């Protein structure tokens, strides 16, 4: 099932709108993150004068998970390691066009930190980096294990990679990144997102013959200056109206138009697009059916805590990221901003960001900033990855909405919620609006697609109507 199509086909505008006035069409976009700004930027650039676009952002600055921290000469991305890559050339080309000349092209040098060894990423492409016994075990089980048809994500990992690779890396790492029992996760999302390694690559890897996995990530782009928020800032500067500090608390229809209020002021629109978390949108609507509220309550997601460290010197200059399957370490990955861009750290200094997946209001979320910094610093120092005495800067950032969790009831519950919001006449777009685990490139691609559809529709002179649930044209 493609919930994105359900969303787009179902998100029709109120019948009371009637015929669209020739110009301009008032468009309200809830949320000033990557998706919302991409839509607003695209509408403003491709159809100037045809739309009057306003972006409503609850925070004091735009960006959502794509915000950066600038302090003491350091630049950190507060939502984890954000880089630009994709198999979707249109999405990459769009982001690079927005950045202009402000980007570097980099080559991935990620490693899995396993029992004191730096194993090439992805793990199945670095088996010769393991101890001989571990290498043999991974290859033997990959070639010989036979499992019944998988019914959950954990079983899929075993059946696809074998017991060795599964238990040494993929099972413990995915338990940390998903923060949810893998045995209770569905399979509808796996194909295409978690690549199956060719057998010849795994065999070559075990023999020490170089191979590359996840080749769509092998080369990536990153802003020279301004962190990943440079992308946000550039688009924001081209959008005519962005209202910040506007926390949506009521969404309703009145006099044939959409009204959006933050409790102080109201805005009025012909067409409403939501990129904010579906929880916040539904919570702002009145008359929500009990079954929709129940389905919404059962949608699961994770939050993210990022610990940012600035260091004197540079002991890990060659790596772009390290993955940690070890369950004794709270963080699942560390990235190195100074490797992405030399402008992300002062001369003679380096930086890292440790990512911790956790439930909102769970233990890791509740730990104090100082506790988190001490814990991360100690874990890295203990493994001789850094010298804790070299830490010269530390900050902690928390993001409530970070990752969608695909539990076994995900499709059923998401379908109920998304069809309801779409049926009310709101267009949904983006990771937590569509409630789908979309990477940056997918958010950009869907935002461009939605903007282009609206531009095409506005050029027909036809009406947006609520009746047309099976298509966007009247």
N, C-alpha and C positions, 0 to 999 in steps of 0.2 A: 504494500500500500504506500502511495506517495502522499503523505499528509500535506506536503507543500501544494500539490495540485488541489487537494480538498479545500485548503485554505483559500487559494486564489479564486477557484471557481465558485466558492460559497460566499466570498466577501463582496457583497453587492450593496450599493448605496440606496438609501431610503427612497421609497416610491414617492414620498411627499416632496422630494427634490424637484421632480418634474424635469423640464428641459433645462439644460445647462445654459447659462447666459454666455453669449459669444466670448466674452473676455472680461476680466480674468476669472479663472476658477479658483476659489479660495480652498487651499489644501492645508490641513493641520497634520503635522507629523509629530507623534508623541515619542520623544526620546531622541537625544542628540549624540548617540553612539555612532559606530561605523555605518550601520545599516541606515539609520535615519538621515545622516548627513549625505550618504551616497545618493539616496533617493532625491533629497532636496537639491543637491548639487547637479544631478542629472537633469531634473526638471528645469532648473534655472538655466543651465547651459544649452540644453537641446530645444527648449521651447520657451524662450524668453518672452515675457508679456502674456503668454497664454495661461500661466498659473501664477497665483499669488501664494507663495509658500511660506509657512511659518513652522519653525521647529520649537517644540516645547521641551526643555531640559530641566530636570529637577535639581541637578547639582549646580555649583557655581562655575563649572567648566565642562565642556563637552568631552566625549570620548568613551565613556563607559569603561570597559575593560582595556581600552586602548588609550589610557592616560599615562603620562610619564611624570617622574619626579625629578626636579632639577634642584640640586643642593650641593654646596661645597665643591662645585666643579664636576660633580657626578651627574649622570643621567641614567635613570632606571625606568623600565616599563613596569608599572605597578600591578598589571594583571598577568605577570609571568613573561616568558620569552615570546615575543611576537615578531615573526619574520614573514616576509612576503614570498610565497611560492605557490604554485598550483599547476595542475594539468590543464586548467582552464585559462588559455592564453588571453582571452578577453578580459578576465578579472585582473590578471597581472598587468597587462598593458594599461588598463584603466588606472590602477594605483600608481604605476610609474609615471604615467602622463600627469597625474595630479601632483606628484612630487617634483616634476621637472628634472633638473639635474641634481637634485638633493638625494642621491642614493648611491650605495655601493653594491656591487655584485660579489657574493661570497660563496665559498664552497664548504659544505658541511664537514665537520670533523667531530662528530658525536661519539661518545664511548659509553659503554655500560660498565659501571664500577662493580666488579664481581670478585669477592674474596681477595681484595687487594690488587686485582689485575684490571687493566684498562682493555675491555673487550670491544672490538669494533661494533658499531651500531649499523643496522639492526643485529641483534645478538646472533641470529642464525647465519649471518655473513661474517662472523668473527670467531668461529669455533676453534680455529688454530691458536687463538690467543689464550685459550683455557689450558689448564693443566691437562696432560695427556689422558688421564682417567676420565675427566669430565668431558673432554672432546669425544672420546670413544663412546661414552654413554649417550651423549646427545645424538651422535650419528647413528649408533646402533638402534636406538628407539625410534628415531625418525624413519629409518628404512624398514623396520620390522614390526612396529606396533600396529595393531589392528583394533579399531574400536567400532561399536555400533553407531548408527546415525545419531549425531549429537542433538540434544534437546535443549541445551542451554549453553551459555558462553564458555563456561569452564570445560564442558565436554568438547566443545568445538576446538579449543586450544589443544587439548590432548590429542584429538583425532587428526588435527592438521599438522602439529609439530612434533608429536611424540612425547613420552614421559620426561625425557632428559631436558629438552629445551623448555618444556612446560614448567617443570618443578624448579628448575634452576633460575629461570628468569620470568617467563610470561605470566605464570600464575601469581607469584608474589608481587611482581610489579603492578599487574592489573588490579590486584586487591587494594593496593595503595592508591592508584590513580582514580579508581572508580569509587572507593570507599563504600563498597556494597558487595554482598555475597555474589560471586560470579555464577554460582549455581542457580541464582534467581534472576539472572539477566536473560533477556530474549536474544534471538539470533537475527532478527529481520534487518539489522543495521550492519552486520559484520562484513558481508561480501562487498568488496570494493573499498572499505575503510581499513581493514586489516589485511594487507596483501598476503596471498599464499606464496611462499618462496618456491621457485623452480627447484626440483630435486637436484639438478646438476649444480646449481649454485651452492646448495647445502653441502654437497660432496666436495666441491672445490674448496669451500670454506674450511672444511675439516682437514683438507690436505695442505692448506696454506696458500692456495691459488687465489689471488685477489678477486673479489666479486663485489658488486654494489647492489644493495636492496633499497626499496623505497626511493627509486631513482627520481621521482618527481620532487623529492626534497633535497636532492644532492646539491643543487645550486639554488641560492636564495638571494633576495635583495633586502636591504635595510637602509633607512635614512642616514645620511652622513651626519646631520645635525638635528637635534630636537627630539630624538627618540622616535618611537612609533607614533607619538602624538603629533609629529610633524605632518603626517597624513591627514589627521583630523583638523589641525589648524588651517591647513591649506584649503580644505573643502569648506570649513566654517567661514573663512574669509570671503568666499564666493556666494554664500547663501544670504539673501537679502535680510531675512528676519530670523534671529535666534533669541528666544526668550529664556534666560537662565533663572534658576531659583523657582521654577514653576513645577511644583509637585502635584501631578494630576490626582484629584480626589473625587471628581464627579464627571461622568460622561453621559450625556443624554441628548435626545432629539427634541427640538422645539421650533415651531414655525417653519418646518421643512428644512432645517439646518442642524448640524451637529454643534452642540455646546460643550465646551470643556472648561472646567473650573478647578482652581487650586484652593478654593475657599475664600480667596480675596477678590480675584477678578475672573471674568469669564471671557473666552474667545469663541468665535463663531466661524463655522466652515461649511463649505459645500461637500467636501470629501475628507474623510478621516482615515489616516494610516497610523497604525500602532506598531512601534518597534520596542516598546517597553515590555517587561515581563508580563506574561499572560495573567499572572496572579494579580498584578496591580491594575490591569485593565478591567478584568472581571470584577474586582473589588470596588471599582469606581462606578459600575453599572447598577441600576436598580432592577428589581423584578427578576433576578437570576433564579431559574428553576432549581429545585433541591438536587436533582440528579446531576446538574452541571456543577453545583457547588461540591457535591460528593466526589465527582470525578476529578475536579481541580485539586481537592485536598489530597488525592492519592498520587498526583504527579510528583516524581522525586527528582531532586537535584542536589548538587554539591556546591559548597562554597570554597573559596581559595584564600589562603594566607600566604603572602610573599614576604620573605625576609631578605632585605637588601644590605649587602656588605660592601664597603669600600676598603681596599687593602693597600698598604705600602708595598711596592714592588710588584712582581708578576711571576708567580711560580707555576701557573697553569695556562700560559699564554697560547698554547697550541689548540686548545679544545673550544668547541662552540657550545657543547652541553654534555653533562654527565647524568646518566640514569642510575637510580639506586633501587634495586629489588630487595635489598636487605630490610626485613621487617623491623629491625632494631633501630633503624633510622627513620625519623618521622617524615622527612621530605622525600619526595619521589624523583625530583629532578633539580639540577642547578644549571643555570645558563650564565654566560659570561658577556655582559653588555659591552665591555671594552674591546672584545674580539669582533663584535658586530660592527662597531665604529670606534676608531681611536679617539673621537671627540666625546665619547661617553665617560671618560675618566681623565683627571688631570695628568700631566706628564709624570712618569715614574710611578703611577698608581694603577691598580686594576680593580675589577668589580665582579661581583657575582650576585645572582638572585636565586634563592632557594624557594621552591614551590611546595606547598603543603595542601593537599586536598583534604577537606574536612566537612562535616555537616555543619550547617548554620547553628550556632549556639552549642556545638559539641565541645569536647575538652580542649582541643587545639585552638579552637576559636576563642575560648575563654581565657587562655593563658595570657599573661601580661606580655607586653612587647619585650621587656627586659628578659623574661624567662625564655621566650622564643629565640631571641638573639643568643643568649647563653647556650641554649641547647644546640642550635645549628652550629655555632662557632666551635663548641666542644666536639661535636661529632666529626666535623671536618678536620679539626686539629688532631684528634685521636687517630685518624686515618692518614695523617701526614699530608693532607691535601692542601692545607694552609697552616701558617703559624698564627695562632690566635693573638699573639702579640702584635701582629701586623695590621689588625683591624683598626681602621681610623674613622670609619663612618658606619652607622647602622640605623636602619629604619624598617618598620613593619607596616604593611598595608593589608587590608582585609576587603574581599569582594564577596558580598552575600550571594549573588547569582553568578556562577562560574560555569558549571558543567551539567548538562542534562543527563539523567540516569535512565537507561533503557531497561526497566524491570519488565517482568513478564506481562504485566497488565498495562504497559505503556501505551500500546496502540489503541486499546479499547478506551482508555481514559482520555488520551489526547484527542481522539476523534470526536468524542462528545463535546469537549471544551472548545476545540477549534471550529467545529461546525456551528456551535452556538454563537460564538463571537462573529464569525463570518456571516451568519444568518441575520445578525443584528445590523449588518451593513458596514462593518469596520474591516479595512484591509489589514492583514497581518503580515509582517515581514521581519525576519531576523531570528537569532538563536532562541531567545527566551520568549519572543512573541509567538513564533511558530512552535516553540518548545521542541526544538530539534538540535542535535549536536552539530552545529555548523561551524566550520573553521572560517577564518577571515575571508578567504577567497570565495567560499560559498555564500557568505553574507553579502559580499559585494556583487556577486553574480546575480543573486535573487533580487537585490535592490535595483540593479540596472534593468533586469527583466521587468520588474513591476513598473518602474518609471517609464520605460519604453512602451509598455502596454497602455499606460494612462495617456501618454502623448499621442499614440495612435488613435485611441478612443476619442480624445478631445478634438482631433482633426476631422472626425466623421460628422460632427454636428449632431450626433444622436444623443439620446439621454442615458444617464446612469439610472438603472432601475433596480429595485429590490426583487422584482419578480424573476429576473434572469439568473437563477441559481446555477444554471449549467453553462454559463458563459458570461463574459464580461461586456458583450455588446448588446445594446437594446435592439 
